[in-house]
C-alpha cells in the first residue's frame, strides 16, 4: 500500500512567513522523480526569501530546511533493510535525491545512506566502472569528514585515481571552531580547532576560485591601512564542500602569505555565520559578532568594509 | 581628371582607415586575452542563439536528448558573457573533447579542464585536460558547485558554476 503524507512547512521571519506545501511521496518511480523537483522548489523558495531579507536579518539556511524534508519524507525509506528491496533504478533515483540533499546539508547520516547505496550497487555489480560517481562519493565522504569510510572506498577501488588527500588529527579539540589547515603546502591537511581572539577580528567566508573573493583581496592588498590590519586580524575561511581544489588553495596561500586560506571543518561550528556565499565578511569584537555584509561587486564594497573594521575597533 | 584624382584620394584614405581600424581591433583582442576572444568568437551569445544551434546538427548532439535540453536551459547569459551553467550532464556523459566543443559554442571552453570527471579517451582529451595552453584555466575565476545568485557573490549550488561574468 502506498502512503502519501502531506506536511505543511513554514518558517517564520520577523515580518513574513515562507510557507509551502509538500507531498511526502511514496516510493514509486514517478514519485521519486518528483522528489527531485520538490528539492529544487525548496531551495528556490528559501533563496528567494533570503534575497528579500534586509542585510541585518539572519538568513534561513537551505540546509536546515532540506534536512527537515529528509527527516519527514525520506529517512524511513532508506534503512539498510529497505535498500535491499529496491530495484536498480529505484536505488539510482534515491541516490540522486539524497545526493542533492547531502550537497547542502553535508551530514554524516546522509553520507552513510549514500555510501550504503553505492555499496549495495557494487554488490549487485552496478557501478564498478562509474568513475565519476565514485569520485563524487569520495568528495561526499570527505565533506562529511568520514575519513575511515573514504579510506575503505579507496581500497575497494584500487583502479580509480582518488584525490590522495591525507587528513591528520592534531588532537586539539579544545575549541568549538574546527579548521583544516595545510601542512607544508601539500596534500596533507591538519584537523585543528581555534578560538577567536579577543579584540577586533574578521572572518571572511571566501574561496580562491571565486572571482569576487579575489577582487576583495586585491582591494585589501592595495590599501595599506586595511591590509596591515587584516593581515593580522582576519581568517579566510573556505566553506566545507565536496570540491576542495587543494592545489589552487595552496597556490593562493603561497602568493599571499598574510591572508592564508583555511577550510572550515564543519560549517555548523560557525553557528553565527548564516550565509556561506563568497565573499561574506563577519566582524567580531571580543568574539561577539557585531557586523556583517556579503558580496564584492565590480565597484567593490569599501564603505561597508571600513564600517565593519571601525565597528570592531580595527580602524 | 580632377574627379579621378579626388576619388583615388578618397579610396586611399578609406583604405588607410580600414587598416587602422583592423589593427586596433587586433590590438584590443591581444590585450583582452583568450577568454574574451573565446567570448567574441562564440556562436551563441544569447539564449535564443543557443536554442537555434540546438535545433540543428551541432556538438550539442553528443548529449542525450534530456541532457541537451537541461544544458541549454541552464546557460545564463549576461551582458558580460556567460554567468553560469549546469555542468552535470557534460561530466556524466561526455569526453573532454566533446565538452570543449560544446563550451566553445558559448565561449567557455577554457573551463573544460575544471570538469575533472570528464572522460579522457583520446589524445585531444589528454591535451585539453592536462596540457598547458591559452585555454587552460589559469585565471582561477571559475568555481564549480557555486552560482551567482546576487551580484558580487558566489553561492553554493549543486552542479552549477559561478563565473566572473556575474
Boltz contact constraints between the chains, C-beta under 6 A:
constraints:
  - contact:
      token1: [A, 100]
      token2: [B, 158]
      max_distance: 6.0
  - contact:
      token1: [A, 103]
      token2: [B, 158]
      max_distance: 6.0
  - contact:
      token1: [A, 132]
      token2: [B, 91]
      max_distance: 6.0
  - contact:
      token1: [A, 132]
      token2: [B, 117]
      max_distance: 6.0
  - contact:
      token1: [A, 135]
      token2: [B, 117]
      max_distance: 6.0
  - contact:
      token1: [A, 209]
      token2: [B, 140]
      max_distance: 6.0
  - contact:
      token1: [A, 209]
      token2: [B, 143]
      max_distance: 6.0
  - contact:
      token1: [A, 210]
      token2: [B, 143]
      max_distance: 6.0
  - contact:
      token1: [A, 210]
      token2: [B, 154]
      max_distance: 6.0
  - contact:
      token1: [A, 211]
      token2: [B, 141]
      max_distance: 6.0
  - contact:
      token1: [A, 211]
      token2: [B, 164]
      max_distance: 6.0
  - contact:
      token1: [A, 212]
      token2: [B, 152]
      max_distance: 6.0
  - contact:
      token1: [A, 212]
      token2: [B, 153]
      max_distance: 6.0
  - contact:
      token1: [A, 243]
      token2: [B, 144]
      max_distance: 6.0
  - contact:
      token1: [A, 243]
      token2: [B, 145]
      max_distance: 6.0
  - contact:
      token1: [A, 277]
      token2: [B, 153]
      max_distance: 6.0
  - contact:
      token1: [A, 277]
      token2: [B, 155]
      max_distance: 6.0
  - contact:
      token1: [A, 278]
      token2: [B, 154]
      max_distance: 6.0
  - contact:
      token1: [A, 294]
      token2: [B, 153]
      max_distance: 6.0
  - contact:
      token1: [A, 295]
      token2: [B, 152]
      max_distance: 6.0
  - contact:
      token1: [A, 295]
      token2: [B, 153]
      max_distance: 6.0
  - contact:
      token1: [A, 296]
      token2: [B, 152]
      max_distance: 6.0
  - contact:
      token1: [A, 297]
      token2: [B, 151]
      max_distance: 6.0
  - contact:
      token1: [A, 297]
      token2: [B, 152]
      max_distance: 6.0
